[in-house]
């Protein structure tokens, strides 16, 4: 199918790229159908609305920059979209890019997608460690620093 996108204009997409959010996303509850597109810059993706060309979100796998990320999600939420084991879930965070170019990720409101059925839901995490704005580059630096400290030989 062909869809009009915010980032790339008219593109051909495979049905396997389609993701449905029956409840929509927070603030966009009426928009249910999206496609997942590779972004020009990895490790980012676009979550593009099929219905409204101007509605598109940059998303990222939060485990790439926060390996300690934990999702304490209500069982009903994952059951609603048919996820019975963690291996069946794709997890993404919505990225915001500020006017000065800083990139932050919403770790409090993850997108959880059933990888088999491509049905998703946005969760809300109550854990105070996870905020709506995590500086991606800063978190990545901290993760790399912690990893190099673990590898450093002790005297």
Secondary structure as a PSIPRED ss2 file (coil, helix, strand):
# PSIPRED VFORMAT (PSIPRED V4.0)

   1 X C   1.000  0.000  0.000
   2 X E   0.000  0.000  1.000
   3 X E   0.000  0.000  1.000
   4 X E   0.000  0.000  1.000
   5 X E   0.000  0.000  1.000
   6 X C   1.000  0.000  0.000
   7 X C   1.000  0.000  0.000
   8 X C   1.000  0.000  0.000
   9 X E   0.000  0.000  1.000
  10 X E   0.000  0.000  1.000
  11 X E   0.000  0.000  1.000
  12 X E   0.000  0.000  1.000
  13 X C   1.000  0.000  0.000
  14 X C   1.000  0.000  0.000
  15 X H   0.000  1.000  0.000
  16 X H   0.000  1.000  0.000
  17 X H   0.000  1.000  0.000
  18 X E   0.000  0.000  1.000
  19 X E   0.000  0.000  1.000
  20 X E   0.000  0.000  1.000
  21 X C   1.000  0.000  0.000
  22 X C   1.000  0.000  0.000
  23 X C   1.000  0.000  0.000
  24 X C   1.000  0.000  0.000
  25 X E   0.000  0.000  1.000
  26 X C   1.000  0.000  0.000
  27 X C   1.000  0.000  0.000
  28 X E   0.000  0.000  1.000
  29 X C   1.000  0.000  0.000
  30 X C   1.000  0.000  0.000
  31 X C   1.000  0.000  0.000
  32 X C   1.000  0.000  0.000
  33 X E   0.000  0.000  1.000
  34 X E   0.000  0.000  1.000
  35 X E   0.000  0.000  1.000
  36 X E   0.000  0.000  1.000
  37 X E   0.000  0.000  1.000
  38 X E   0.000  0.000  1.000
  39 X C   1.000  0.000  0.000
  40 X C   1.000  0.000  0.000
  41 X C   1.000  0.000  0.000
  42 X C   1.000  0.000  0.000
  43 X C   1.000  0.000  0.000
  44 X E   0.000  0.000  1.000
  45 X E   0.000  0.000  1.000
  46 X E   0.000  0.000  1.000
  47 X E   0.000  0.000  1.000
  48 X E   0.000  0.000  1.000
  49 X E   0.000  0.000  1.000
  50 X C   1.000  0.000  0.000
  51 X C   1.000  0.000  0.000
  52 X C   1.000  0.000  0.000
  53 X C   1.000  0.000  0.000
  54 X C   1.000  0.000  0.000
  55 X C   1.000  0.000  0.000
  56 X E   0.000  0.000  1.000
  57 X E   0.000  0.000  1.000
  58 X E   0.000  0.000  1.000
  59 X E   0.000  0.000  1.000
  60 X E   0.000  0.000  1.000
  61 X C   1.000  0.000  0.000
  62 X H   0.000  1.000  0.000
  63 X H   0.000  1.000  0.000
  64 X H   0.000  1.000  0.000
  65 X C   1.000  0.000  0.000
  66 X C   1.000  0.000  0.000
  67 X C   1.000  0.000  0.000
  68 X C   1.000  0.000  0.000
  69 X C   1.000  0.000  0.000
  70 X C   1.000  0.000  0.000
  71 X C   1.000  0.000  0.000
  72 X C   1.000  0.000  0.000
  73 X C   1.000  0.000  0.000
  74 X C   1.000  0.000  0.000
  75 X H   0.000  1.000  0.000
  76 X H   0.000  1.000  0.000
  77 X H   0.000  1.000  0.000
  78 X H   0.000  1.000  0.000
  79 X H   0.000  1.000  0.000
  80 X H   0.000  1.000  0.000
  81 X C   1.000  0.000  0.000
  82 X C   1.000  0.000  0.000
  83 X C   1.000  0.000  0.000
  84 X C   1.000  0.000  0.000
  85 X C   1.000  0.000  0.000
  86 X H   0.000  1.000  0.000
  87 X H   0.000  1.000  0.000
  88 X H   0.000  1.000  0.000
  89 X E   0.000  0.000  1.000
  90 X E   0.000  0.000  1.000
  91 X E   0.000  0.000  1.000
  92 X E   0.000  0.000  1.000
  93 X E   0.000  0.000  1.000
  94 X E   0.000  0.000  1.000
  95 X E   0.000  0.000  1.000
  96 X E   0.000  0.000  1.000
  97 X E   0.000  0.000  1.000
  98 X C   1.000  0.000  0.000
  99 X C   1.000  0.000  0.000
 100 X C   1.000  0.000  0.000
 101 X C   1.000  0.000  0.000
 102 X C   1.000  0.000  0.000
 103 X E   0.000  0.000  1.000
 104 X E   0.000  0.000  1.000
 105 X E   0.000  0.000  1.000
 106 X C   1.000  0.000  0.000
 107 X C   1.000  0.000  0.000
 108 X C   1.000  0.000  0.000
 109 X C   1.000  0.000  0.000
 110 X C   1.000  0.000  0.000
 111 X E   0.000  0.000  1.000
 112 X E   0.000  0.000  1.000
 113 X E   0.000  0.000  1.000
 114 X E   0.000  0.000  1.000
 115 X C   1.000  0.000  0.000
 116 X C   1.000  0.000  0.000
 117 X C   1.000  0.000  0.000
 118 X C   1.000  0.000  0.000
 119 X E   0.000  0.000  1.000
 120 X E   0.000  0.000  1.000
 121 X E   0.000  0.000  1.000
 122 X E   0.000  0.000  1.000
 123 X C   1.000  0.000  0.000
 124 X C   1.000  0.000  0.000
 125 X C   1.000  0.000  0.000
 126 X C   1.000  0.000  0.000
 127 X C   1.000  0.000  0.000
 128 X C   1.000  0.000  0.000
 129 X C   1.000  0.000  0.000
 130 X C   1.000  0.000  0.000
 131 X C   1.000  0.000  0.000
 132 X C   1.000  0.000  0.000
 133 X C   1.000  0.000  0.000
 134 X E   0.000  0.000  1.000
 135 X E   0.000  0.000  1.000
 136 X H   0.000  1.000  0.000
 137 X H   0.000  1.000  0.000
 138 X H   0.000  1.000  0.000
 139 X H   0.000  1.000  0.000
 140 X H   0.000  1.000  0.000
 141 X H   0.000  1.000  0.000
 142 X H   0.000  1.000  0.000
 143 X H   0.000  1.000  0.000
 144 X H   0.000  1.000  0.000
 145 X H   0.000  1.000  0.000
 146 X H   0.000  1.000  0.000
 147 X H   0.000  1.000  0.000
 148 X H   0.000  1.000  0.000
 149 X H   0.000  1.000  0.000
 150 X H   0.000  1.000  0.000
 151 X H   0.000  1.000  0.000
 152 X C   1.000  0.000  0.000
 153 X C   1.000  0.000  0.000
 154 X C   1.000  0.000  0.000
 155 X C   1.000  0.000  0.000
